[in-house]
């Protein structure tokens, strides 16, 4: 859901602000903004860590819980404030599922999954994000997947047979330019392009990817990629 303005007072200079948290697309496509904790005092940011840059948010539309950029506000006095977010409460226990009925005599057992469950890698650094993407692409069935060392100026962080992939580990949504550059690299390499981002995608970037049938994935800090668009969902379903 899109955020609404909340009053925030700078503890350094006592100026009052109205803060509107930015909304990013959930993996299900619904806009989602971190729920600001009204009445809680913001705190000046004097030291940044990777963990402090993220908060846990649950989507009201699909119930998915993932990591999102920590809301921040820059005051005119020069202070950068960390805006408190309401903690995610544990969901109510699910009702027990009924036992499945026994198959009729002579029925064939259901087929096994072509892939085992993906084992995520906890993301603590930008390099972990690239490693997670490489592991996931290998799990999807791409061959000879390798990471670029060091990260190249082209922005292509992962390559494989018939594959180029870009991984954006920043706290900003991936831009239209990033998506277009990946698509151009894929075209010139006669390869499939795949994009991963920790902070989601700008609306124009997502529209462009949909038009180009470019798979988009979001990563949370648990290291579990989630498909954002139909092209990504098709890739997960069919594999490489």
Backbone as CSV, one residue per row, in Angstrom:
resi,resn,N_x,N_y,N_z,CA_x,CA_y,CA_z,C_x,C_y,C_z
1,UNK,0.848,-1.182,0.000,0.000,0.000,0.000,0.892,1.243,0.000
2,UNK,0.452,2.303,-0.625,1.238,3.517,-0.653,1.226,4.150,0.717
3,UNK,2.364,4.825,1.057,2.467,5.426,2.366,1.701,6.729,2.443
4,UNK,1.361,7.140,3.689,0.724,8.424,3.906,1.612,9.245,4.814
5,UNK,1.498,10.579,4.723,2.377,11.456,5.458,2.216,11.327,6.962
6,UNK,3.340,11.313,7.672,3.330,11.280,9.132,4.245,12.401,9.630
7,UNK,3.885,13.033,10.761,4.732,14.108,11.289,6.008,13.539,11.906
8,UNK,7.124,14.181,11.605,8.421,13.782,12.144,9.142,15.040,12.611
9,UNK,9.624,15.029,13.854,10.373,16.169,14.386,11.842,15.791,14.515
10,UNK,12.710,16.640,13.964,14.147,16.409,14.050,14.611,16.604,15.489
11,UNK,15.247,15.619,16.106,15.713,15.781,17.478,16.920,16.709,17.610
12,UNK,17.538,17.045,16.483,18.721,17.908,16.525,18.345,19.382,16.533
13,UNK,17.440,19.801,15.622,17.089,21.217,15.518,15.634,21.501,15.863
14,UNK,14.851,20.432,16.109,13.443,20.550,16.495,12.544,21.009,15.360
15,UNK,13.008,20.969,14.122,12.136,21.291,12.997,11.123,20.170,12.781
16,UNK,9.922,20.563,12.349,8.873,19.585,12.055,8.830,19.303,10.554
17,UNK,8.621,18.048,10.212,8.526,17.615,8.823,7.313,16.707,8.667
18,UNK,6.840,16.591,7.427,5.845,15.577,7.091,6.543,14.583,6.175
19,UNK,6.653,13.355,6.646,7.400,12.333,5.904,6.445,11.348,5.248
20,UNK,6.654,11.123,3.952,5.868,10.136,3.207,6.815,9.019,2.792
21,UNK,6.671,7.818,3.353,7.598,6.728,3.002,7.425,6.314,1.553
22,UNK,8.523,6.042,0.860,8.413,5.614,-0.549,7.822,4.217,-0.641
23,UNK,7.046,3.986,-1.685,6.448,2.672,-1.926,7.223,1.966,-3.024
24,UNK,7.488,0.683,-2.822,8.160,-0.153,-3.799,7.235,-1.312,-4.163
25,UNK,7.418,-1.887,-5.344,6.551,-3.013,-5.716,6.935,-4.286,-4.979
26,UNK,5.959,-4.942,-4.382,6.169,-6.269,-3.806,6.363,-7.253,-4.948
27,UNK,6.854,-8.443,-4.627,7.018,-9.467,-5.653,5.692,-9.837,-6.308
28,UNK,4.574,-9.612,-5.571,3.260,-9.901,-6.144,2.770,-8.777,-7.042
29,UNK,3.487,-7.631,-7.038,3.113,-6.502,-7.879,2.428,-5.370,-7.143
30,UNK,1.968,-5.602,-5.912,1.272,-4.559,-5.157,2.270,-3.541,-4.612
31,UNK,1.924,-2.233,-4.643,2.817,-1.231,-4.047,2.842,-1.398,-2.534
32,UNK,4.019,-1.270,-1.952,4.188,-1.537,-0.522,5.151,-0.518,0.079
33,UNK,4.735,0.122,1.171,5.577,1.087,1.881,5.736,0.633,3.322
34,UNK,6.910,0.824,3.929,7.090,0.455,5.327,6.112,1.236,6.220
35,UNK,5.438,0.569,7.161,4.486,1.271,8.041,5.216,2.079,9.110
36,UNK,5.127,3.392,9.011,5.826,4.263,9.948,5.156,4.196,11.327
37,UNK,5.972,4.168,12.362,5.468,4.104,13.736,5.180,5.526,14.223
38,UNK,3.909,5.892,14.219,3.527,7.246,14.617,3.866,7.501,16.087
39,UNK,4.390,8.691,16.338,4.708,9.087,17.705,6.081,8.662,18.173
40,UNK,6.744,7.775,17.460,8.083,7.340,17.851,9.113,8.345,17.359
41,UNK,10.078,8.666,18.193,11.074,9.679,17.851,12.097,9.116,16.869
42,UNK,12.424,9.848,15.810,13.485,9.406,14.902,14.849,9.561,15.564
43,UNK,15.837,8.889,15.037,17.185,8.972,15.591,18.166,9.368,14.497
44,UNK,19.110,10.265,14.804,20.108,10.647,13.808,20.990,9.459,13.433
45,UNK,21.329,9.366,12.153,22.216,8.304,11.679,23.647,8.826,11.693
46,UNK,24.456,8.232,12.541,25.865,8.629,12.637,26.792,7.545,12.104
47,UNK,26.255,6.335,11.980,27.060,5.224,11.479,26.139,4.253,10.758
48,UNK,26.525,3.845,9.566,25.694,2.948,8.773,26.277,1.538,8.773
49,UNK,25.385,0.562,8.858,25.763,-0.830,8.671,24.802,-1.444,7.670
50,UNK,25.196,-2.567,7.084,24.344,-3.233,6.098,23.010,-3.641,6.723
51,UNK,23.060,-4.185,7.956,21.827,-4.649,8.605,20.890,-3.493,8.891
52,UNK,21.419,-2.351,9.355,20.578,-1.211,9.702,19.893,-0.589,8.496
53,UNK,20.356,-0.922,7.294,19.783,-0.324,6.092,18.483,-0.980,5.667
54,UNK,18.016,-2.016,6.399,16.843,-2.778,5.985,15.886,-2.974,7.147
55,UNK,14.604,-3.045,6.821,13.562,-3.342,7.803,12.670,-4.447,7.237
56,UNK,12.017,-5.173,8.121,11.114,-6.235,7.689,9.711,-5.672,7.500
57,UNK,9.118,-5.957,6.354,7.779,-5.453,6.008,6.954,-6.611,5.468
58,UNK,5.671,-6.641,5.840,4.773,-7.666,5.307,3.769,-7.020,4.364
59,UNK,3.590,-7.624,3.193,2.642,-7.118,2.197,1.218,-7.468,2.620
60,UNK,0.333,-6.475,2.604,-1.055,-6.721,2.960,-1.793,-7.502,1.878
61,UNK,-1.301,-7.403,0.655,-1.999,-8.051,-0.455,-1.760,-9.561,-0.490
62,UNK,-0.497,-9.971,-0.312,-0.177,-11.399,-0.452,0.369,-12.027,0.817
63,UNK,0.684,-11.197,1.827,1.197,-11.733,3.076,2.682,-12.033,3.069
64,UNK,3.356,-11.790,1.921,4.789,-12.072,1.839,5.564,-11.148,2.768
65,UNK,6.546,-11.684,3.476,7.385,-10.902,4.384,8.786,-10.825,3.804
66,UNK,9.307,-9.606,3.680,10.619,-9.447,3.069,11.299,-8.205,3.621
67,UNK,12.537,-7.981,3.173,13.342,-6.857,3.639,13.217,-5.678,2.675
68,UNK,13.085,-4.464,3.252,12.924,-3.253,2.468,13.842,-2.174,3.022
69,UNK,14.187,-1.167,2.197,15.085,-0.106,2.676,14.530,0.609,3.905
70,UNK,15.391,0.831,4.891,15.020,1.558,6.093,14.649,3.002,5.736
71,UNK,13.461,3.478,6.141,13.077,4.861,5.827,14.030,5.867,6.480
72,UNK,14.422,6.859,5.697,15.307,7.916,6.181,14.777,9.277,5.742
73,UNK,15.099,10.296,6.527,14.673,11.658,6.228,15.848,12.587,6.425
74,UNK,16.149,13.397,5.411,17.205,14.395,5.536,16.630,15.721,5.986
75,UNK,17.096,16.221,7.115,16.630,17.507,7.636,17.492,18.634,7.067
76,UNK,16.930,19.842,6.998,17.669,20.983,6.451,18.837,21.399,7.343
77,UNK,18.852,20.918,8.601,19.968,21.244,9.490,21.181,20.377,9.195
78,UNK,21.015,19.399,8.316,22.116,18.515,7.960,22.018,17.126,8.550
79,UNK,21.129,16.929,9.506,20.983,15.613,10.123,20.236,14.668,9.183
80,UNK,20.632,13.406,9.173,19.914,12.349,8.461,19.271,11.466,9.521
81,UNK,17.947,11.329,9.449,17.197,10.681,10.515,16.700,9.305,10.074
82,UNK,16.819,8.349,10.986,16.227,7.024,10.787,14.805,7.075,11.336
83,UNK,13.802,6.860,10.458,12.400,6.960,10.851,11.921,5.586,11.328
84,UNK,11.419,5.477,12.562,11.020,4.167,13.099,9.859,3.552,12.322
85,UNK,9.912,2.229,12.194,8.895,1.448,11.491,8.240,0.492,12.479
86,UNK,6.920,0.326,12.332,6.212,-0.631,13.195,6.754,-2.029,12.970
87,UNK,7.054,-2.762,14.035,7.562,-4.129,13.854,6.493,-5.032,13.275
88,UNK,6.929,-6.004,12.513,6.012,-6.981,11.928,5.601,-7.974,13.005
89,UNK,4.298,-8.123,13.191,3.784,-9.067,14.172,3.698,-10.454,13.547
90,UNK,3.841,-11.464,14.384,3.749,-12.835,13.896,2.335,-13.106,13.390
91,UNK,2.171,-13.763,12.246,0.836,-14.061,11.716,0.132,-15.081,12.591
92,UNK,-1.207,-15.077,12.603,-1.920,-16.073,13.386,-1.637,-17.469,12.866
93,UNK,-1.686,-18.477,13.774,-1.410,-19.846,13.319,-2.407,-20.298,12.270
94,UNK,-1.918,-20.987,11.279,-2.778,-21.450,10.186,-3.605,-22.638,10.648
95,UNK,-4.781,-22.732,10.065,-5.624,-23.885,10.359,-4.966,-25.148,9.797
96,UNK,-5.044,-26.254,10.538,-4.430,-27.481,10.007,-5.106,-27.918,8.717
97,UNK,-4.307,-28.337,7.774,-4.841,-28.771,6.482,-5.418,-30.178,6.616
98,UNK,-6.526,-30.452,5.951,-7.076,-31.802,6.004,-6.142,-32.784,5.338
99,UNK,-6.160,-34.019,5.846,-5.325,-35.050,5.266,-5.789,-35.345,3.846
100,UNK,-4.862,-35.528,2.913,-5.265,-35.818,1.531,-5.919,-37.190,1.454
101,UNK,-6.860,-37.292,0.528,-7.519,-38.568,0.335,-6.567,-39.552,-0.337
102,UNK,-6.729,-40.785,-0.018,-5.890,-41.816,-0.629,-6.219,-41.923,-2.108
103,UNK,-5.215,-42.077,-2.967,-5.482,-42.189,-4.404,-6.186,-43.489,-4.701
104,UNK,-6.977,-43.529,-5.751,-7.655,-44.767,-6.114,-6.659,-45.841,-6.503
105,UNK,-7.083,-47.067,-6.332,-6.207,-48.188,-6.645,-5.769,-48.114,-8.098
106,UNK,-4.482,-48.352,-8.290,-3.957,-48.360,-9.652,-3.556,-47.001,-10.171
107,UNK,-3.836,-45.929,-9.394,-3.477,-44.595,-9.863,-1.971,-44.413,-9.819
108,UNK,-1.419,-43.632,-10.755,0.017,-43.379,-10.793,0.377,-42.314,-9.773
109,UNK,1.495,-42.441,-9.067,1.903,-41.415,-8.113,2.271,-40.141,-8.847
110,UNK,2.106,-38.982,-8.196,2.459,-37.723,-8.847,3.944,-37.677,-9.160
111,UNK,4.278,-36.999,-10.240,5.668,-36.914,-10.651,6.492,-36.086,-9.693
112,UNK,7.764,-36.373,-9.609,8.661,-35.643,-8.719,9.049,-34.317,-9.360
113,UNK,9.404,-33.357,-8.534,9.867,-32.068,-9.030,11.183,-32.245,-9.767
114,UNK,11.338,-31.457,-10.806,12.576,-31.547,-11.579,13.760,-30.996,-10.797
115,UNK,13.524,-30.068,-9.862,14.601,-29.468,-9.080,14.315,-29.659,-7.604
116,UNK,15.381,-29.814,-6.830,15.235,-29.827,-5.381,15.006,-28.396,-4.912
117,UNK,14.635,-28.229,-3.651,14.386,-26.887,-3.115,15.672,-26.068,-3.137
118,UNK,15.537,-24.797,-3.503,16.699,-23.909,-3.515,17.145,-23.614,-2.095
119,UNK,18.438,-23.677,-1.854,18.997,-23.382,-0.539,19.538,-21.950,-0.542
120,UNK,18.850,-21.027,0.126,19.277,-19.620,0.071,20.554,-19.376,0.862
121,UNK,21.232,-18.308,0.496,22.442,-17.851,1.185,22.127,-16.506,1.833
122,UNK,22.277,-16.402,3.147,21.999,-15.146,3.842,22.861,-14.030,3.264
123,UNK,22.229,-12.898,2.953,22.928,-11.779,2.330,23.349,-10.778,3.405
124,UNK,24.660,-10.619,3.568,25.202,-9.635,4.513,26.021,-8.555,3.808
125,UNK,26.487,-8.849,2.621,27.297,-7.897,1.857,26.803,-7.869,0.415
126,UNK,27.278,-6.864,-0.318,26.918,-6.782,-1.735,27.417,-8.008,-2.486
127,UNK,28.572,-8.535,-2.093,29.103,-9.723,-2.772,28.219,-10.932,-2.524
128,UNK,27.634,-11.014,-1.320,26.707,-12.112,-1.030,25.516,-12.087,-1.984
129,UNK,25.052,-10.878,-2.331,23.915,-10.765,-3.251,24.263,-11.343,-4.617
130,UNK,25.479,-11.075,-5.104,25.907,-11.612,-6.394,26.048,-13.129,-6.316
131,UNK,26.615,-13.610,-5.210,26.775,-15.058,-5.038,25.422,-15.757,-5.013
132,UNK,24.449,-15.152,-4.311,23.104,-15.727,-4.250,22.489,-15.818,-5.640
133,UNK,22.621,-14.746,-6.417,22.078,-14.752,-7.784,22.723,-15.849,-8.627
134,UNK,24.053,-16.025,-8.490,24.749,-17.062,-9.253,24.267,-18.456,-8.852
135,UNK,24.105,-18.678,-7.543,23.608,-19.968,-7.074,22.192,-20.235,-7.593
136,UNK,21.362,-19.191,-7.595,19.974,-19.354,-8.034,19.909,-19.656,-9.527
137,UNK,20.732,-18.980,-10.303,20.735,-19.223,-11.753,21.224,-20.628,-12.069
138,UNK,22.193,-21.109,-11.290,22.631,-22.496,-11.446,21.490,-23.451,-11.111
139,UNK,20.752,-23.125,-10.047,19.606,-23.950,-9.641,18.526,-23.962,-10.724
140,UNK,18.378,-22.864,-11.441,17.393,-22.800,-12.523,17.803,-23.632,-13.732
141,UNK,19.079,-24.013,-13.781,19.509,-24.878,-14.872,20.525,-24.284,-15.827
142,UNK,20.963,-23.039,-15.598,21.987,-22.448,-16.453,23.328,-23.137,-16.179
143,UNK,24.120,-23.304,-17.219,25.405,-23.974,-17.086,26.566,-23.007,-17.044
144,UNK,27.654,-23.448,-16.411,28.908,-22.685,-16.359,28.684,-21.274,-15.812
145,UNK,27.863,-21.155,-14.764,27.570,-19.837,-14.177,28.773,-19.388,-13.354
146,UNK,29.231,-18.171,-13.583,30.402,-17.654,-12.883,30.217,-16.175,-12.586
147,UNK,30.820,-15.735,-11.494,30.759,-14.335,-11.095,31.936,-13.570,-11.680
148,UNK,31.698,-12.307,-11.986,32.766,-11.454,-12.495,33.673,-11.027,-11.345
149,UNK,34.963,-11.110,-11.533,35.952,-10.711,-10.528,36.997,-9.814,-11.175
150,UNK,37.119,-8.558,-10.745,36.205,-7.812,-9.868,34.961,-7.399,-10.639
151,UNK,33.967,-6.782,-9.949,32.756,-6.348,-10.662,33.107,-5.424,-11.823
152,UNK,32.658,-5.717,-13.038,33.048,-4.934,-14.216,32.251,-3.649,-14.355
153,UNK,32.808,-2.728,-15.149,32.109,-1.464,-15.400,30.828,-1.670,-16.190
154,UNK,30.734,-2.781,-16.915,29.537,-3.054,-17.712,28.310,-3.326,-16.844
155,UNK,28.522,-3.681,-15.583,27.402,-4.004,-14.711,26.923,-5.436,-14.845
156,UNK,27.570,-6.233,-15.696,27.201,-7.645,-15.838,27.977,-8.420,-14.771
157,UNK,27.283,-8.796,-13.694,27.936,-9.402,-12.543,28.062,-10.914,-12.660
158,UNK,27.179,-11.545,-13.441,27.158,-12.998,-13.559,27.015,-13.368,-15.036
159,UNK,27.782,-14.357,-15.460,27.665,-14.876,-16.824,27.580,-16.391,-16.780
160,UNK,27.011,-16.951,-17.826,26.935,-18.391,-17.980,26.712,-18.701,-19.442
161,UNK,26.507,-19.975,-19.753,26.231,-20.335,-21.143,24.873,-19.782,-21.545
162,UNK,24.895,-18.834,-22.503,23.654,-18.208,-22.947,23.011,-17.327,-21.896
163,UNK,23.815,-16.750,-20.998,23.268,-15.986,-19.866,24.137,-14.787,-19.540
164,UNK,23.491,-13.645,-19.300,24.129,-12.496,-18.653,23.158,-12.001,-17.584
165,UNK,23.678,-11.634,-16.419,22.816,-11.209,-15.317,23.432,-10.029,-14.593
166,UNK,22.557,-9.164,-14.116,22.967,-7.988,-13.363,22.363,-8.079,-11.968
167,UNK,23.136,-7.695,-10.949,22.684,-7.739,-9.558,22.866,-6.355,-8.951
168,UNK,21.764,-5.741,-8.522,21.806,-4.409,-7.905,21.639,-4.574,-6.394
169,UNK,22.732,-4.401,-5.594,22.649,-4.600,-4.149,22.387,-3.323,-3.365
170,UNK,22.048,-2.231,-4.056,21.873,-0.952,-3.380,20.483,-0.856,-2.754
171,UNK,20.261,0.223,-2.008,18.963,0.457,-1.363,18.035,1.295,-2.223
172,UNK,18.400,1.493,-3.505,17.551,2.240,-4.438,16.950,1.287,-5.454
173,UNK,15.707,1.510,-5.859,15.111,0.655,-6.895,15.944,0.701,-8.174
174,UNK,16.064,-0.429,-8.820,16.808,-0.497,-10.081,16.156,0.421,-11.113
175,UNK,16.975,1.097,-11.893,16.493,2.133,-12.805,16.180,1.585,-14.188
176,UNK,15.501,2.400,-14.964,15.221,2.074,-16.364,16.519,1.871,-17.133
177,UNK,17.510,2.719,-16.884,18.785,2.604,-17.591,19.443,1.261,-17.316
178,UNK,19.371,0.780,-16.070,19.983,-0.505,-15.725,19.330,-1.637,-16.501
179,UNK,17.999,-1.603,-16.598,17.279,-2.642,-17.334,17.616,-2.581,-18.824
180,UNK,17.646,-1.383,-19.385,17.963,-1.239,-20.806,19.385,-1.699,-21.114
181,UNK,20.345,-1.367,-20.234,21.730,-1.782,-20.462,21.857,-3.302,-20.427
182,UNK,21.164,-3.932,-19.475,21.210,-5.393,-19.407,20.640,-6.002,-20.685
183,UNK,19.531,-5.469,-21.158,18.909,-5.999,-22.372,19.841,-5.855,-23.567
184,UNK,20.536,-4.720,-23.680,21.471,-4.519,-24.787,22.624,-5.508,-24.721
185,UNK,23.155,-5.748,-23.507,24.225,-6.738,-23.362,23.732,-8.125,-23.763
186,UNK,22.498,-8.448,-23.367,21.947,-9.750,-23.722,21.800,-9.884,-25.236
187,UNK,21.337,-8.817,-25.899,21.157,-8.852,-27.346,22.484,-9.033,-28.068
188,UNK,23.489,-8.255,-27.661,24.784,-8.333,-28.338,25.500,-9.646,-28.057
189,UNK,25.171,-10.307,-26.936,25.808,-11.582,-26.588,24.977,-12.779,-27.023
190,UNK,23.810,-12.523,-27.656,22.881,-13.597,-28.017,22.596,-14.475,-26.809
191,UNK,22.310,-13.813,-25.678,22.108,-14.512,-24.411,20.808,-14.057,-23.769
192,UNK,20.392,-14.776,-22.760,19.226,-14.379,-21.977,19.693,-13.483,-20.846
193,UNK,19.010,-12.351,-20.655,19.334,-11.444,-19.565,18.407,-11.665,-18.381
194,UNK,18.953,-11.606,-17.173,18.175,-11.746,-15.942,18.659,-10.679,-14.969
195,UNK,17.710,-9.989,-14.323,18.065,-8.903,-13.402,17.613,-9.243,-11.984
196,UNK,18.497,-8.973,-11.005,18.196,-9.134,-9.590,18.383,-7.790,-8.895
197,UNK,17.519,-7.496,-7.914,17.616,-6.239,-7.179,17.165,-6.458,-5.741
198,UNK,17.847,-5.787,-4.813,17.444,-5.861,-3.401,16.311,-4.900,-3.082
199,UNK,16.199,-3.799,-3.810,15.220,-2.760,-3.478,14.109,-2.636,-4.509
200,UNK,13.923,-3.649,-5.325,12.842,-3.589,-6.301,13.231,-2.789,-7.532
201,UNK,12.214,-2.277,-8.241,12.426,-1.638,-9.533,11.582,-0.375,-9.658
202,UNK,12.150,0.629,-10.315,11.373,1.829,-10.624,10.233,1.436,-11.581
203,UNK,9.088,2.130,-11.502,7.950,1.756,-12.353,8.287,1.704,-13.839
204,UNK,9.070,2.683,-14.348,9.390,2.662,-15.776,10.344,1.510,-16.116
205,UNK,11.201,1.122,-15.157,12.088,-0.015,-15.387,11.288,-1.302,-15.503
206,UNK,10.281,-1.428,-14.664,9.465,-2.643,-14.717,8.639,-2.704,-16.001
207,UNK,8.080,-1.555,-16.420,7.308,-1.541,-17.657,8.181,-1.940,-18.844
208,UNK,9.399,-1.401,-18.854,10.323,-1.712,-19.946,10.653,-3.208,-19.954
209,UNK,10.933,-3.774,-18.781,11.263,-5.199,-18.704,10.095,-6.062,-19.171
210,UNK,8.878,-5.641,-18.837,7.709,-6.391,-19.286,7.605,-6.374,-20.814
211,UNK,7.876,-5.224,-21.416,7.808,-5.117,-22.876,8.901,-5.945,-23.558
212,UNK,10.061,-6.040,-22.889,11.194,-6.770,-23.474,11.228,-8.231,-23.033
213,UNK,10.273,-8.636,-22.201,10.217,-10.009,-21.679,11.513,-10.355,-20.937
214,UNK,11.988,-9.404,-20.147,13.220,-9.570,-19.381,12.873,-9.992,-17.950
215,UNK,13.329,-11.135,-17.467,12.989,-11.587,-16.114,13.578,-10.675,-15.032
216,UNK,12.728,-10.281,-14.098,13.135,-9.464,-12.953,12.899,-10.248,-11.665
217,UNK,13.882,-10.222,-10.773,13.762,-10.856,-9.469,14.136,-9.857,-8.382
218,UNK,13.505,-9.994,-7.226,13.925,-9.238,-6.046,14.552,-10.218,-5.064
219,UNK,15.533,-9.717,-4.306,16.209,-10.501,-3.276,15.875,-9.906,-1.914
220,UNK,15.632,-10.763,-0.922,15.589,-10.252,0.437,16.849,-10.740,1.154
221,UNK,17.049,-10.299,2.392,18.307,-10.593,3.068,18.425,-12.054,3.481
222,UNK,17.349,-12.817,3.381,17.461,-14.256,3.625,18.074,-14.963,2.427
223,UNK,18.186,-14.254,1.301,18.788,-14.847,0.116,17.823,-15.636,-0.735
224,UNK,16.548,-15.298,-0.665,15.537,-16.017,-1.448,15.043,-15.133,-2.585
225,UNK,15.408,-15.414,-3.831,14.910,-14.610,-4.951,13.413,-14.841,-5.162
226,UNK,12.710,-13.755,-5.514,11.280,-13.827,-5.815,11.032,-13.209,-7.183
227,UNK,10.282,-13.892,-8.057,9.994,-13.314,-9.378,9.080,-12.104,-9.262
228,UNK,9.365,-11.082,-10.069,8.584,-9.846,-10.042,7.603,-9.779,-11.202
229,UNK,7.996,-10.304,-12.359,7.129,-10.173,-13.543,6.872,-11.547,-14.166
230,UNK,6.038,-11.558,-15.205,5.651,-12.815,-15.845,6.855,-13.530,-16.454
231,UNK,7.787,-12.767,-17.008,8.962,-13.394,-17.614,9.763,-14.164,-16.570
232,UNK,9.869,-13.605,-15.365,10.592,-14.300,-14.291,9.831,-15.523,-13.826
233,UNK,8.504,-15.402,-13.734,7.699,-16.555,-13.306,7.791,-17.697,-14.321
234,UNK,7.815,-17.353,-15.594,7.962,-18.392,-16.622,9.322,-19.076,-16.518
235,UNK,10.356,-18.290,-16.227,11.691,-18.857,-16.090,11.752,-19.823,-14.912
236,UNK,11.126,-19.445,-13.789,11.117,-20.332,-12.619,10.358,-21.612,-12.935
237,UNK,9.252,-21.484,-13.654,8.419,-22.637,-13.957,9.086,-23.601,-14.927
238,UNK,9.691,-23.057,-15.976,10.247,-23.900,-17.024,11.717,-24.224,-16.825
239,UNK,12.441,-23.360,-16.078,13.883,-23.537,-15.947,14.603,-23.018,-17.168
240,UNK,15.922,-23.101,-17.105,16.753,-22.578,-18.213,16.610,-23.456,-19.455
